[in-house]
Protein backbone atom coordinates (compact mmCIF):
# COMPACT_ATOMS: atom_id res chain seq x y z
CA UNK A 1 0.00 0.00 0.00
CA UNK A 2 1.47 3.40 -0.87
CA UNK A 3 1.89 6.09 1.72
CA UNK A 4 -1.65 7.26 2.44
CA UNK A 5 -0.66 10.87 2.94
CA UNK A 6 0.45 11.20 -0.70
CA UNK A 7 3.13 13.85 -1.03
CA UNK A 8 3.73 14.47 2.69
CA UNK A 9 3.98 12.71 6.04
CA UNK A 10 1.88 13.81 9.01
CA UNK A 11 3.65 14.64 12.28
CA UNK A 12 1.23 13.48 14.97
CA UNK A 13 1.08 14.84 18.49
CA UNK A 14 -0.27 11.53 19.80
CA UNK A 15 -1.88 8.22 18.97
CA UNK A 16 -5.37 9.56 19.59
CA UNK A 17 -5.15 11.49 16.29
CA UNK A 18 -4.72 8.24 14.37
CA UNK A 19 -7.22 5.90 15.99
CA UNK A 20 -10.30 6.54 13.86
CA UNK A 21 -11.44 3.30 12.23
CA UNK A 22 -8.50 1.34 13.69
CA UNK A 23 -9.26 -2.27 14.64
CA UNK A 24 -5.73 -3.41 15.47
CA UNK A 25 -2.55 -1.76 16.74
CA UNK A 26 0.59 -3.83 16.19
CA UNK A 27 3.29 -2.34 18.38
CA UNK A 28 7.04 -2.85 18.43
CA UNK A 29 8.68 -3.24 21.84
CA UNK A 30 12.34 -2.21 21.91
CA UNK A 31 12.65 1.46 20.98
CA UNK A 32 8.92 2.12 21.39
CA UNK A 33 7.68 0.55 24.64
CA UNK A 34 11.10 0.43 26.33
CA UNK A 35 14.80 1.08 25.74
CA UNK A 36 16.01 -2.30 26.94
CA UNK A 37 16.33 -1.03 30.50
CA UNK A 38 13.08 0.69 31.39
CA UNK A 39 9.53 1.14 30.13
CA UNK A 40 8.38 4.39 28.52
CA UNK A 41 5.42 5.43 30.66
CA UNK A 42 3.82 7.46 27.86
CA UNK A 43 3.83 4.43 25.58
CA UNK A 44 2.22 2.24 28.22
CA UNK A 45 -0.49 4.85 28.69
CA UNK A 46 -1.07 5.05 24.93
CA UNK A 47 -1.59 1.29 24.58
CA UNK A 48 -3.95 1.25 27.55
CA UNK A 49 -6.03 4.06 26.06
CA UNK A 50 -6.02 2.43 22.61
CA UNK A 51 -7.63 -0.61 24.23
CA UNK A 52 -10.09 1.59 26.05
CA UNK A 53 -11.01 2.97 22.61
CA UNK A 54 -11.93 -0.64 21.66
CA UNK A 55 -8.92 -1.35 19.46
CA UNK A 56 -7.10 -4.64 19.84
CA UNK A 57 -3.36 -4.46 20.48
CA UNK A 58 -0.54 -6.96 20.02
CA UNK A 59 3.19 -6.62 20.60
CA UNK A 60 5.37 -7.78 17.68
CA UNK A 61 9.04 -8.01 18.53
CA UNK A 62 12.13 -9.05 16.61
CA UNK A 63 13.42 -10.55 19.85
CA UNK A 64 14.99 -13.94 19.06
CA UNK A 65 13.34 -15.48 22.11
CA UNK A 66 10.19 -17.56 22.69
CA UNK A 67 6.99 -15.62 23.28
CA UNK A 68 6.76 -16.63 26.93
CA UNK A 69 10.23 -15.34 27.72
CA UNK A 70 9.47 -11.91 26.25
CA UNK A 71 6.13 -11.78 28.06
CA UNK A 72 7.83 -12.57 31.39
CA UNK A 73 10.46 -9.91 30.75
CA UNK A 74 7.78 -7.29 30.12
CA UNK A 75 6.10 -8.20 33.39
CA UNK A 76 9.43 -7.92 35.20
CA UNK A 77 9.85 -4.43 33.75
CA UNK A 78 6.46 -3.48 35.19
CA UNK A 79 4.16 -3.66 32.17
CA UNK A 80 0.58 -4.36 33.34
CA UNK A 81 -0.29 -8.03 32.78
CA UNK A 82 -3.52 -6.96 31.04
CA UNK A 83 -1.42 -5.73 28.11
CA UNK A 84 0.67 -8.89 27.68
CA UNK A 85 -2.03 -11.27 26.45
CA UNK A 86 -0.87 -11.02 22.82
CA UNK A 87 2.87 -11.19 22.15
CA UNK A 88 4.45 -12.41 18.89
CA UNK A 89 8.24 -12.75 18.53
CA UNK A 90 10.54 -13.52 15.62
CA UNK A 91 12.16 -16.18 17.79
CA UNK A 92 8.81 -17.85 18.34
CA UNK A 93 8.05 -17.77 14.61
CA UNK A 94 11.46 -19.31 13.85
CA UNK A 95 10.84 -22.08 16.39
CA UNK A 96 7.50 -22.79 14.72
CA UNK A 97 9.24 -23.30 11.37
CA UNK A 98 11.93 -25.57 12.82
CA UNK A 99 9.24 -27.81 14.27
CA UNK A 100 7.27 -27.82 11.02
CA UNK A 101 10.04 -28.24 8.44
CA UNK A 102 13.30 -29.35 10.08
CA UNK A 103 12.42 -32.01 12.64
CA UNK A 104 15.44 -34.26 13.21
CA UNK A 105 17.89 -31.92 11.43
CA UNK A 106 21.40 -31.13 12.63
CA UNK A 107 21.14 -27.57 13.96
CA UNK A 108 23.88 -25.10 14.78
CA UNK A 109 22.84 -22.28 17.11
CA UNK A 110 24.59 -19.01 16.25
CA UNK A 111 24.38 -16.81 19.31
CA UNK A 112 25.28 -16.70 23.02
CA UNK A 113 24.43 -19.23 25.71
CA UNK A 114 22.01 -16.67 27.09
CA UNK A 115 19.73 -17.41 24.13
CA UNK A 116 19.57 -21.14 24.88
CA UNK A 117 15.82 -21.03 25.48
CA UNK A 118 15.29 -20.36 21.77
CA UNK A 119 16.63 -23.80 20.82
CA UNK A 120 15.67 -25.77 23.92
CA UNK A 121 12.92 -28.32 23.33
CA UNK A 122 13.18 -28.28 19.55
CA UNK A 123 13.16 -31.69 17.78
CA UNK A 124 16.69 -31.32 16.40
CA UNK A 125 20.23 -32.61 16.90
CA UNK A 126 22.51 -29.76 17.93
CA UNK A 127 26.04 -29.57 16.54
CA UNK A 128 28.97 -27.46 17.68
CA UNK A 129 30.17 -26.03 14.36
CA UNK A 130 28.34 -24.58 11.34
CA UNK A 131 30.34 -26.89 9.02
CA UNK A 132 28.42 -29.83 10.51
CA UNK A 133 24.99 -28.24 10.33
CA UNK A 134 21.97 -28.90 8.14
CA UNK A 135 20.35 -25.70 9.38
CA UNK A 136 21.63 -22.66 11.29
CA UNK A 137 19.38 -20.84 13.75
CA UNK A 138 20.76 -17.36 14.47
CA UNK A 139 19.67 -15.41 17.52
CA UNK A 140 22.66 -13.08 17.86
CA UNK A 141 26.40 -12.98 17.11
CA UNK A 142 29.18 -15.50 17.72
CA UNK A 143 31.86 -12.80 17.48
CA UNK A 144 31.86 -9.10 18.30
CA UNK A 145 32.94 -8.19 14.78
CA UNK A 146 30.44 -8.88 12.00
CA UNK A 147 33.15 -9.61 9.41
CA UNK A 148 34.67 -12.30 11.64
CA UNK A 149 31.62 -14.43 10.84
CA UNK A 150 32.65 -14.67 7.18
CA UNK A 151 35.29 -17.44 7.50
CA UNK A 152 33.19 -19.10 10.23
CA UNK A 153 30.14 -19.46 7.98
CA UNK A 154 31.60 -19.62 4.47
CA UNK A 155 31.52 -23.41 4.11
CA UNK A 156 27.90 -23.57 5.29
CA UNK A 157 26.94 -20.83 2.83
CA UNK A 158 28.65 -22.69 -0.01
CA UNK A 159 26.84 -25.92 0.97
CA UNK A 160 23.48 -24.14 0.84
CA UNK A 161 22.71 -24.60 4.53
CA UNK A 162 19.54 -22.62 5.38
CA UNK A 163 20.27 -19.73 7.75
CA UNK A 164 17.19 -19.05 9.90
CA UNK A 165 17.52 -15.48 11.18
CA UNK A 166 15.44 -15.24 14.34
CA UNK A 167 16.40 -11.59 14.88
CA UNK A 168 16.30 -9.59 11.63
CA UNK A 169 17.28 -6.32 13.32
CA UNK A 170 20.70 -5.04 12.25
CA UNK A 171 21.25 -2.78 15.28
CA UNK A 172 19.56 -2.09 18.58
CA UNK A 173 19.80 0.61 21.24
CA UNK A 174 20.44 -0.52 24.82
CA UNK A 175 20.06 2.66 26.77
CA UNK A 176 22.27 5.08 24.81
CA UNK A 177 24.52 2.43 23.22
CA UNK A 178 24.19 0.72 19.84
CA UNK A 179 24.83 -2.99 19.33
CA UNK A 180 24.81 -5.10 16.13
CA UNK A 181 22.22 -7.88 15.84
CA UNK A 182 21.82 -11.16 13.97
CA UNK A 183 20.31 -9.42 10.96
CA UNK A 184 23.74 -7.97 10.15
CA UNK A 185 25.21 -11.50 10.11
CA UNK A 186 22.34 -12.66 7.89
CA UNK A 187 23.21 -9.89 5.42
CA UNK A 188 26.80 -11.13 5.37
CA UNK A 189 25.65 -14.74 4.87
CA UNK A 190 23.45 -13.67 1.96
CA UNK A 191 26.34 -11.72 0.41
CA UNK A 192 28.29 -15.01 0.34
CA UNK A 193 25.47 -16.66 -1.58
CA UNK A 194 23.90 -18.22 1.51
CA UNK A 195 20.22 -19.16 1.82
CA UNK A 196 18.70 -16.80 4.42
CA UNK A 197 15.22 -17.29 5.89
CA UNK A 198 13.95 -14.19 7.69
CA UNK A 199 11.51 -14.17 10.61
CA UNK A 200 9.74 -11.24 12.18
CA UNK A 201 9.58 -7.79 10.65
CA UNK A 202 9.67 -6.75 7.80
CA UNK A 203 8.17 -9.99 6.46
CA UNK A 204 4.45 -9.57 5.68
CA UNK A 205 3.84 -13.03 7.17
CA UNK A 206 4.97 -11.83 10.60
CA UNK A 207 2.67 -8.83 10.59
CA UNK A 208 -0.30 -10.75 9.22
CA UNK A 209 0.14 -13.42 11.90
CA UNK A 210 -0.79 -10.71 14.42
CA UNK A 211 -4.27 -10.39 12.90
CA UNK A 212 -4.87 -14.07 13.54
CA UNK A 213 -3.26 -13.85 16.98
CA UNK A 214 -5.90 -11.44 18.27
CA UNK A 215 -8.79 -13.28 16.62
CA UNK A 216 -9.62 -10.82 13.84
CA UNK A 217 -10.77 -11.99 10.43
CA UNK A 218 -7.93 -12.75 8.04
CA UNK A 219 -9.50 -10.40 5.48
CA UNK A 220 -9.37 -7.38 7.82
CA UNK A 221 -8.53 -4.46 5.53
CA UNK A 222 -5.10 -2.90 5.78
CA UNK A 223 -6.43 0.58 6.50
CA UNK A 224 -7.77 -0.73 9.79
CA UNK A 225 -4.41 -2.10 10.96
CA UNK A 226 -1.63 0.12 12.31
CA UNK A 227 2.02 -0.90 12.82
CA UNK A 228 3.97 1.30 15.25
CA UNK A 229 7.75 1.06 15.31
CA UNK A 230 11.07 2.90 15.38
CA UNK A 231 12.79 1.12 12.47
CA UNK A 232 12.18 2.18 8.88
CA UNK A 233 13.96 -0.95 7.67
CA UNK A 234 11.84 -3.44 9.63
CA UNK A 235 8.72 -1.89 11.21
CA UNK A 236 7.72 0.59 8.53
CA UNK A 237 8.89 -1.50 5.59
CA UNK A 238 6.95 -4.42 7.06
CA UNK A 239 3.82 -2.32 7.38
CA UNK A 240 4.06 -1.33 3.74
CA UNK A 241 4.70 -4.90 2.60
CA UNK A 242 1.66 -6.15 4.52
CA UNK A 243 -0.56 -3.29 3.31
CA UNK A 244 -0.92 -1.71 6.77
CA UNK A 245 -0.46 1.84 8.03
CA UNK A 246 3.03 2.51 9.39
CA UNK A 247 3.57 4.90 12.32
CA UNK A 248 7.22 5.83 12.74
CA UNK A 249 8.63 6.63 16.20
CA UNK A 250 11.57 8.94 15.58
CA UNK A 251 13.03 8.81 19.10
CA UNK A 252 14.34 5.23 18.70
CA UNK A 253 17.21 4.03 16.54
CA UNK A 254 16.85 7.03 14.18
CA UNK A 255 16.90 9.56 17.03
CA UNK A 256 19.96 11.42 15.71
CA UNK A 257 18.09 12.36 12.52
CA UNK A 258 14.83 13.31 14.25
CA UNK A 259 15.65 17.05 14.65
CA UNK A 260 15.97 17.31 10.87
CA UNK A 261 12.31 16.34 10.54
CA UNK A 262 11.25 19.29 12.68
CA UNK A 263 13.33 21.61 10.51
CA UNK A 264 11.71 20.22 7.35
CA UNK A 265 8.15 20.36 8.65
CA UNK A 266 5.52 22.89 7.65
CA UNK A 267 2.21 23.03 9.52
CA UNK A 268 2.73 19.55 10.93
CA UNK A 269 3.66 17.86 7.67
CA UNK A 270 6.94 16.86 6.04
CA UNK A 271 7.18 16.48 2.24
CA UNK A 272 7.99 12.92 1.20
CA UNK A 273 11.02 14.10 -0.78
CA UNK A 274 12.36 15.83 2.36
CA UNK A 275 11.73 12.72 4.44
CA UNK A 276 13.69 10.61 1.96
CA UNK A 277 16.50 13.15 1.86
CA UNK A 278 16.88 12.81 5.64
CA UNK A 279 16.56 9.05 6.01
CA UNK A 280 17.58 7.76 2.58
CA UNK A 281 15.62 7.37 -0.62
CA UNK A 282 15.57 3.58 -0.26
CA UNK A 283 13.89 3.71 3.15
CA UNK A 284 10.17 3.04 3.60
CA UNK A 285 7.96 6.10 4.07
CA UNK A 286 5.50 5.98 6.98
CA UNK A 287 1.94 7.27 7.12
CA UNK A 288 2.74 9.40 10.17
CA UNK A 289 5.52 10.08 12.66
CA UNK A 290 5.72 10.73 16.39
CA UNK A 291 8.80 11.46 18.45
CA UNK A 292 7.64 9.00 21.09
CA UNK A 293 4.54 6.89 21.52
CA UNK A 294 1.96 8.72 23.60
CA UNK A 295 -1.78 9.20 23.57
C-alpha positions as CSV (number, residue, x, y, z in Angstrom):
1,X,0.0,0.0,0.0
2,X,1.5,3.4,-0.9
3,X,1.9,6.1,1.7
4,X,-1.7,7.3,2.4
5,X,-0.7,10.9,2.9
6,X,0.4,11.2,-0.7
7,X,3.1,13.9,-1.0
8,X,3.7,14.5,2.7
9,X,4.0,12.7,6.0
10,X,1.9,13.8,9.0
11,X,3.7,14.6,12.3
12,X,1.2,13.5,15.0
13,X,1.1,14.8,18.5
14,X,-0.3,11.5,19.8
15,X,-1.9,8.2,19.0
16,X,-5.4,9.6,19.6
17,X,-5.2,11.5,16.3
18,X,-4.7,8.2,14.4
19,X,-7.2,5.9,16.0
20,X,-10.3,6.5,13.9
21,X,-11.4,3.3,12.2
22,X,-8.5,1.3,13.7
23,X,-9.3,-2.3,14.6
24,X,-5.7,-3.4,15.5
25,X,-2.6,-1.8,16.7
26,X,0.6,-3.8,16.2
27,X,3.3,-2.3,18.4
28,X,7.0,-2.8,18.4
29,X,8.7,-3.2,21.8
30,X,12.3,-2.2,21.9
31,X,12.6,1.5,21.0
32,X,8.9,2.1,21.4
33,X,7.7,0.5,24.6
34,X,11.1,0.4,26.3
35,X,14.8,1.1,25.7
36,X,16.0,-2.3,26.9
37,X,16.3,-1.0,30.5
38,X,13.1,0.7,31.4
39,X,9.5,1.1,30.1
40,X,8.4,4.4,28.5
41,X,5.4,5.4,30.7
42,X,3.8,7.5,27.9
43,X,3.8,4.4,25.6
44,X,2.2,2.2,28.2
45,X,-0.5,4.8,28.7
46,X,-1.1,5.0,24.9
47,X,-1.6,1.3,24.6
48,X,-4.0,1.2,27.6
49,X,-6.0,4.1,26.1
50,X,-6.0,2.4,22.6
51,X,-7.6,-0.6,24.2
52,X,-10.1,1.6,26.1
53,X,-11.0,3.0,22.6
54,X,-11.9,-0.6,21.7
55,X,-8.9,-1.3,19.5
56,X,-7.1,-4.6,19.8
57,X,-3.4,-4.5,20.5
58,X,-0.5,-7.0,20.0
59,X,3.2,-6.6,20.6
60,X,5.4,-7.8,17.7
61,X,9.0,-8.0,18.5
62,X,12.1,-9.0,16.6
63,X,13.4,-10.5,19.8
64,X,15.0,-13.9,19.1
65,X,13.3,-15.5,22.1
66,X,10.2,-17.6,22.7
67,X,7.0,-15.6,23.3
68,X,6.8,-16.6,26.9
69,X,10.2,-15.3,27.7
70,X,9.5,-11.9,26.2
71,X,6.1,-11.8,28.1
72,X,7.8,-12.6,31.4
73,X,10.5,-9.9,30.8
74,X,7.8,-7.3,30.1
75,X,6.1,-8.2,33.4
76,X,9.4,-7.9,35.2
77,X,9.8,-4.4,33.7
78,X,6.5,-3.5,35.2
79,X,4.2,-3.7,32.2
80,X,0.6,-4.4,33.3
81,X,-0.3,-8.0,32.8
82,X,-3.5,-7.0,31.0
83,X,-1.4,-5.7,28.1
84,X,0.7,-8.9,27.7
85,X,-2.0,-11.3,26.5
86,X,-0.9,-11.0,22.8
87,X,2.9,-11.2,22.1
88,X,4.5,-12.4,18.9
89,X,8.2,-12.7,18.5
90,X,10.5,-13.5,15.6
91,X,12.2,-16.2,17.8
92,X,8.8,-17.9,18.3
93,X,8.1,-17.8,14.6
94,X,11.5,-19.3,13.8
95,X,10.8,-22.1,16.4
96,X,7.5,-22.8,14.7
97,X,9.2,-23.3,11.4
98,X,11.9,-25.6,12.8
99,X,9.2,-27.8,14.3
100,X,7.3,-27.8,11.0
101,X,10.0,-28.2,8.4
102,X,13.3,-29.4,10.1
103,X,12.4,-32.0,12.6
104,X,15.4,-34.3,13.2
105,X,17.9,-31.9,11.4
106,X,21.4,-31.1,12.6
107,X,21.1,-27.6,14.0
108,X,23.9,-25.1,14.8
109,X,22.8,-22.3,17.1
110,X,24.6,-19.0,16.2
111,X,24.4,-16.8,19.3
112,X,25.3,-16.7,23.0
113,X,24.4,-19.2,25.7
114,X,22.0,-16.7,27.1
115,X,19.7,-17.4,24.1
116,X,19.6,-21.1,24.9
117,X,15.8,-21.0,25.5
118,X,15.3,-20.4,21.8
119,X,16.6,-23.8,20.8
120,X,15.7,-25.8,23.9
121,X,12.9,-28.3,23.3
122,X,13.2,-28.3,19.5
123,X,13.2,-31.7,17.8
124,X,16.7,-31.3,16.4
125,X,20.2,-32.6,16.9
126,X,22.5,-29.8,17.9
127,X,26.0,-29.6,16.5
128,X,29.0,-27.5,17.7
129,X,30.2,-26.0,14.4
130,X,28.3,-24.6,11.3
131,X,30.3,-26.9,9.0
132,X,28.4,-29.8,10.5
133,X,25.0,-28.2,10.3
134,X,22.0,-28.9,8.1
135,X,20.4,-25.7,9.4
136,X,21.6,-22.7,11.3
137,X,19.4,-20.8,13.8
138,X,20.8,-17.4,14.5
139,X,19.7,-15.4,17.5
140,X,22.7,-13.1,17.9
141,X,26.4,-13.0,17.1
142,X,29.2,-15.5,17.7
143,X,31.9,-12.8,17.5
144,X,31.9,-9.1,18.3
145,X,32.9,-8.2,14.8
146,X,30.4,-8.9,12.0
147,X,33.2,-9.6,9.4
148,X,34.7,-12.3,11.6
149,X,31.6,-14.4,10.8
150,X,32.7,-14.7,7.2
151,X,35.3,-17.4,7.5
152,X,33.2,-19.1,10.2
153,X,30.1,-19.5,8.0
154,X,31.6,-19.6,4.5
155,X,31.5,-23.4,4.1
156,X,27.9,-23.6,5.3
157,X,26.9,-20.8,2.8
158,X,28.7,-22.7,0.0
159,X,26.8,-25.9,1.0
160,X,23.5,-24.1,0.8
161,X,22.7,-24.6,4.5
162,X,19.5,-22.6,5.4
163,X,20.3,-19.7,7.8
164,X,17.2,-19.1,9.9
165,X,17.5,-15.5,11.2
166,X,15.4,-15.2,14.3
167,X,16.4,-11.6,14.9
168,X,16.3,-9.6,11.6
169,X,17.3,-6.3,13.3
170,X,20.7,-5.0,12.2
171,X,21.2,-2.8,15.3
172,X,19.6,-2.1,18.6
173,X,19.8,0.6,21.2
174,X,20.4,-0.5,24.8
175,X,20.1,2.7,26.8
176,X,22.3,5.1,24.8
177,X,24.5,2.4,23.2
178,X,24.2,0.7,19.8
179,X,24.8,-3.0,19.3
180,X,24.8,-5.1,16.1
181,X,22.2,-7.9,15.8
182,X,21.8,-11.2,14.0
183,X,20.3,-9.4,11.0
184,X,23.7,-8.0,10.1
185,X,25.2,-11.5,10.1
186,X,22.3,-12.7,7.9
187,X,23.2,-9.9,5.4
188,X,26.8,-11.1,5.4
189,X,25.7,-14.7,4.9
190,X,23.4,-13.7,2.0
191,X,26.3,-11.7,0.4
192,X,28.3,-15.0,0.3
193,X,25.5,-16.7,-1.6
194,X,23.9,-18.2,1.5
195,X,20.2,-19.2,1.8
196,X,18.7,-16.8,4.4
197,X,15.2,-17.3,5.9
198,X,13.9,-14.2,7.7
199,X,11.5,-14.2,10.6
200,X,9.7,-11.2,12.2
201,X,9.6,-7.8,10.7
202,X,9.7,-6.7,7.8
203,X,8.2,-10.0,6.5
204,X,4.5,-9.6,5.7
205,X,3.8,-13.0,7.2
206,X,5.0,-11.8,10.6
207,X,2.7,-8.8,10.6
208,X,-0.3,-10.8,9.2
209,X,0.1,-13.4,11.9
210,X,-0.8,-10.7,14.4
211,X,-4.3,-10.4,12.9
212,X,-4.9,-14.1,13.5
213,X,-3.3,-13.9,17.0
214,X,-5.9,-11.4,18.3
215,X,-8.8,-13.3,16.6
216,X,-9.6,-10.8,13.8
217,X,-10.8,-12.0,10.4
218,X,-7.9,-12.8,8.0
219,X,-9.5,-10.4,5.5
220,X,-9.4,-7.4,7.8
221,X,-8.5,-4.5,5.5
222,X,-5.1,-2.9,5.8
223,X,-6.4,0.6,6.5
224,X,-7.8,-0.7,9.8
225,X,-4.4,-2.1,11.0
226,X,-1.6,0.1,12.3
227,X,2.0,-0.9,12.8
228,X,4.0,1.3,15.3
229,X,7.8,1.1,15.3
230,X,11.1,2.9,15.4
231,X,12.8,1.1,12.5
232,X,12.2,2.2,8.9
233,X,14.0,-1.0,7.7
234,X,11.8,-3.4,9.6
235,X,8.7,-1.9,11.2
236,X,7.7,0.6,8.5
237,X,8.9,-1.5,5.6
238,X,6.9,-4.4,7.1
239,X,3.8,-2.3,7.4
240,X,4.1,-1.3,3.7
241,X,4.7,-4.9,2.6
242,X,1.7,-6.2,4.5
243,X,-0.6,-3.3,3.3
244,X,-0.9,-1.7,6.8
245,X,-0.5,1.8,8.0
246,X,3.0,2.5,9.4
247,X,3.6,4.9,12.3
248,X,7.2,5.8,12.7
249,X,8.6,6.6,16.2
250,X,11.6,8.9,15.6
251,X,13.0,8.8,19.1
252,X,14.3,5.2,18.7
253,X,17.2,4.0,16.5
254,X,16.8,7.0,14.2
255,X,16.9,9.6,17.0
256,X,20.0,11.4,15.7
257,X,18.1,12.4,12.5
258,X,14.8,13.3,14.3
259,X,15.7,17.0,14.7
260,X,16.0,17.3,10.9
261,X,12.3,16.3,10.5
262,X,11.3,19.3,12.7
263,X,13.3,21.6,10.5
264,X,11.7,20.2,7.3
265,X,8.2,20.4,8.6
266,X,5.5,22.9,7.6
267,X,2.2,23.0,9.5
268,X,2.7,19.6,10.9
269,X,3.7,17.9,7.7
270,X,6.9,16.9,6.0
271,X,7.2,16.5,2.2
272,X,8.0,12.9,1.2
273,X,11.0,14.1,-0.8
274,X,12.4,15.8,2.4
275,X,11.7,12.7,4.4
276,X,13.7,10.6,2.0
277,X,16.5,13.1,1.9
278,X,16.9,12.8,5.6
279,X,16.6,9.1,6.0
280,X,17.6,7.8,2.6
281,X,15.6,7.4,-0.6
282,X,15.6,3.6,-0.3
283,X,13.9,3.7,3.2
284,X,10.2,3.0,3.6
285,X,8.0,6.1,4.1
286,X,5.5,6.0,7.0
287,X,1.9,7.3,7.1
288,X,2.7,9.4,10.2
289,X,5.5,10.1,12.7
290,X,5.7,10.7,16.4
291,X,8.8,11.5,18.4
292,X,7.6,9.0,21.1
293,X,4.5,6.9,21.5
294,X,2.0,8.7,23.6
295,X,-1.8,9.2,23.6
